[in-house]
Amino acid sequence: MITMNMRPVLVLIGVIVAFLGFGWLMQGVGILPGSFMSGSQFWAMVGGLTFLIGVAIVATSFRKGK
């Protein structure tokens, strides 16, 4: 069960994970150039999945307990 004290920590973790995933996604599709990840389909997929995991963590942290 998620307690009220854990909620801000989970939101912060979810936002950080989503932010990293979004960055990887943008590098993978070539919008953010300048690294070995730029233009790589692998990093686009990993970034998209990581972004969705971060969003899921944030969404789960806002669910009300029973």
Buried (B, 14 or more C-beta within 10 A) or exposed (E): EBEEEEEEEBBEBBBEBBEBBBBBBBBBBEEBEEEEBBBBEEBBEBBBEBBBBBBEBBEEBEEEEE
